[in-house]
Amino acid sequence: MDVSPKMEGLKQEIHDLKQKLQLAQQMERAYLDEIEQLKDALHSMSVSRPQSTTDSPKPSNDTCIVEQLEQRVLCAEQEVTRLTEQLRLSKQQRIHLEERLETLTSEPSVSSFDLNQSDRTQLVEEVARLKEELDNMEASSRVERSKLERRLAESEEERASLQSDVSELERHLKELRNEMADTRAQLQAVELQANCSTDTRGSSVFSEVEDRRIRAEGLVLRQRQSIENLTAELKRTQAEAKRKLTEEVQKLEIRFRDRDTKFTDNLVAERTRLLADNRTLTLQLQQLEELQLDNERRAMKLSKAFNFHGDCQEPLISMLERRITTLQRRLNEKTSLVDGLRERVLKANLLRRQMQTELWSQMDTNARLSEQLARYQQQKLVSETSSNLEQTKQTKHSSAGASAQPVADRTTLSMSLSGEHVQTAHDENTNPCGKHAQSLSKKAEESKIAKVKQIAVDLNHLEMNSGQTSETELPSNCKAS
């Protein structure tokens, strides 16, 4: 049996392992660079903290906070040393794996030798084991990198928050010191003023000195009270800041601890899953190799039994080719049928959309026609009212000849008003804006029609009143005529 394909596969796997090792080396270099950056940041933090402590003239509760920060920095440095030790061990393990790979690659080519089944299985097991070790190393390196990144981010956030707290406390302390200095200066000025007032002699200034002394005592008492209040406020603010700082630290510790535990649990679960997948894949690979060997043995047996050597395999090959062509033709027919069905479905959807658009257009035309009908009915109502007005005018024209011209003027005025109302209603109805606009236009039209009717009634009353007044104003002899 020819072993060269299997050896080529093994060589390819060894080449892949080398590439993975190179990638692991690059990742390790990146880890080392990040560790150096973290060390520099921690060193700068450790240098900046003593400077900030030396700048403060008076020790207070800030020194305790700074000491806590220094302890945290020391813990972080210890953690960094531990992680560097782990990286060093992983580097040694990587070097050991490289040496083993070099020993495997430096061995003479086994394609020229007749290897048996046990040697091949040993090589496959060795390659699988090396793959598993490499995967484990990559997973551990990824975990370490994520831990370092997370710890660096946490330290940066904590440093920023603590710096802001310290700056706030320093600012408040400076303000309180300035206030204390001002109060001391005022107290000294008051004492000097009191001393100067006591040095004066003369019976005329006794009362003035006594008043100044009383005022100075009151001022001193007020200044002492303000100093006591300021000191109490300072202590209260310091205690509040310390309490808030401890609460924030506890919250951060709880949050990061929960996140670390969750992340660790996820990583452990992922590692167990990957190991199980690796085991299943190795078993499947072994089963496939055994199946391939069995198929090769059966093929050899069939070739020996039926003398399939040389040109004797051509009928079998031609029969398989015909089988493949028939299956390909059936597949093409199925695909064409599926394409036809898809096209029919698309056409049906297009027809449905066209019908829907036509239905919407019919609905729009129906609404427009209904609006036009309502407008025509309103115009008819207005014309009827105008005709009724004209009839009433004609009947009353004979009885009130003197008031014909003002009545005509009022009639023309009512007609013009009704025409203007009708025109405005027509203009408003020509440009409707949805259902709300239609309802508003209808309400406006109804109100305008009511106004026109009211105007007509008022005109009738005016005509009747004018007729009565004309009859009363005429003399008795003219009334008979």
Secondary structure, DSSP 8 states (H G I E B T S, - for coil): ---HHHHHHHHHHHHHHHHHHHHHHHHHHHHHHHHHHHHHHHHHHHHHHHHHHHH-SS--HHHHHHHHHHHHHHHHHHHHHHHHHHHHHHHHHHHHHHHHHHHHHHS--GGGS---HHHHHHHHHHHHHHHHHHHHHHHHHHHHHHHHHHHHHHHHHHHHHHHHHHHHHHHHHHHHHHHHHHHHHHHHHHHHHHHHHHH---GGGHHHHHHHHHHHHHHHHHHHHHHHHHHHHHHHHHHHHHHHHHHHHHHHHHHHHHHHHHHHHHHHHHHHHHHHHHHHHHHHHHHHHHHHHHHHHHHHHHHHHHT--GGGGHHHHHHHHHHHHHHHHHHHHHHHHHHHHHHHHHHHHHHHHHHHHHHHHHHHHHHHHHHHHHHHHHHHHHHHHHHHHHHHHHHHHTT-STTHHHHHHHHHHHHHHHHHHHHHHHHHHHS--HHHHHHHHHHHHHHHHHHHHHHHHHHHHHHHHHHHHHHHHS-HHHHH-
